[in-house]
Amino acid sequence: MSTDTRTTDRIEIAELFARLANLLDEGRFEDAATVYHPDIAVRSPRGGELHGLNEVTAHLKRTHIEGEHTQHLHGDVLVHVEGDRARATANQLTYFYRDGEAPHRTSGLRTACTAVRTPAGWRFDGMHITLAWLNEK
């Protein structure tokens, strides 16, 4: 695999984190297939273990609180590509707020993912989210 291809793959996988953040912040849960593989497996503090795109999407819709917004920020993204599979990690800060108000809850998370190349592009097929800290006002 050429260096250009590896670099492009790493950029596309890192971009998945930004696309996921936008999807979550905009409440576009029906677009989850644009970042998640149909066989996605997620382990998180809020959802426990979730299997499959339908279960993950249902969880996102069920846990959304009317009137509460989020801002997800990912940093320190590291990507390791091995052919059509990849591993990626990122730190995530999440701010929970209401219109015109400062955040009433913030959290720091560590996210470890696996991704797979599909005909539609790279998609997360595994995600393990660990809570590092939580601040509630």
C-alpha positions in Angstrom: 0.0 0.0 0.0 1.4 3.4 -1.0 2.1 6.1 1.6 -0.5 8.3 -0.2 -3.2 5.6 0.3 -2.3 5.1 3.9 -2.4 8.8 4.5 -5.7 9.2 2.8 -7.1 6.3 4.8 -5.9 7.8 8.1 -7.5 11.2 7.2 -10.8 9.5 6.2 -10.9 7.5 9.5 -10.0 10.6 11.6 -12.8 12.4 9.8 -15.3 9.8 11.0 -14.9 11.2 14.5 -15.8 14.7 13.2 -18.8 13.3 11.3 -19.9 11.4 14.3 -19.7 14.5 16.5 -21.8 16.5 14.0 -24.4 13.7 13.7 -24.7 13.6 17.5 -24.8 17.3 18.0 -27.3 17.9 15.3 -29.5 15.0 16.5 -29.4 13.3 13.1 -29.6 9.8 14.5 -31.2 8.4 11.4 -27.9 9.1 9.6 -26.0 6.8 11.9 -25.2 4.5 8.9 -23.0 7.2 7.5 -20.5 6.6 10.3 -21.4 3.2 11.7 -21.2 -0.3 10.0 -24.4 -2.3 10.2 -22.7 -4.7 12.6 -21.4 -2.0 14.9 -20.7 -3.1 18.5 -20.6 -0.3 21.1 -19.7 -0.4 24.8 -20.3 2.8 26.7 -21.0 4.1 30.2 -24.5 5.2 29.2 -25.6 2.4 26.9 -23.8 -0.6 28.2 -23.3 -3.1 25.3 -25.1 -2.3 22.1 -25.0 -4.6 19.0 -26.1 -3.6 15.5 -27.0 -0.3 13.8 -30.7 -0.5 14.8 -29.9 -1.0 18.5 -27.3 1.8 18.5 -29.7 4.2 16.7 -32.6 3.3 19.0 -30.3 4.0 22.0 -29.3 7.5 20.6 -33.0 8.4 20.1 -34.1 7.1 23.5 -31.4 8.9 25.5 -31.8 12.3 23.7 -33.3 14.8 26.1 -35.6 17.4 24.6 -34.2 20.9 24.9 -30.7 19.7 25.7 -27.9 20.1 23.2 -24.4 18.7 23.0 -21.1 19.7 21.6 -18.7 16.9 21.0 -15.0 17.6 20.5 -12.4 14.9 19.5 -8.7 15.3 19.9 -5.5 13.3 20.0 -6.8 11.1 17.2 -4.5 8.2 16.4 -5.2 5.9 13.5 -3.4 2.6 12.5 -4.5 1.1 9.2 -4.0 -2.5 8.3 -5.4 -3.1 4.8 -9.2 -2.8 4.9 -9.3 -2.6 8.7 -8.1 0.0 11.2 -7.8 0.9 14.8 -8.3 4.4 16.1 -8.3 6.2 19.4 -9.4 9.7 20.4 -10.1 11.8 23.5 -13.5 13.3 23.6 -14.9 16.2 25.5 -18.7 16.5 25.6 -20.6 19.6 26.7 -24.3 19.4 27.5 -26.2 22.7 27.4 -29.5 24.5 26.8 -30.0 27.4 24.4 -28.2 30.5 25.6 -26.8 28.8 28.8 -23.4 27.7 29.8 -22.9 23.9 30.0 -24.6 22.2 32.9 -22.6 19.0 32.4 -19.3 18.2 30.9 -17.5 14.9 30.4 -14.1 13.6 29.3 -14.1 10.3 27.5 -11.5 8.0 25.9 -12.7 6.3 22.7 -11.1 3.2 21.2 -12.5 2.1 17.8 -12.2 -0.3 15.0 -13.2 0.6 11.5 -13.7 -1.3 8.3 -13.5 -0.1 4.6 -16.9 -0.5 2.9 -18.1 0.4 -0.6 -19.5 3.6 0.9 -16.2 4.4 2.7 -14.8 3.8 6.1 -17.2 3.0 8.9 -16.8 2.3 12.6 -17.6 -1.3 13.4 -16.5 -1.3 17.0 -16.4 1.3 19.7 -15.4 1.2 23.4 -16.0 4.4 25.3 -14.6 4.9 28.7 -15.5 7.7 31.0 -12.5 9.6 32.4 -14.3 12.3 34.3 -17.8 13.9 34.7 -18.6 17.4 36.0 -22.3 18.2 36.8 -23.3 21.6 38.0 
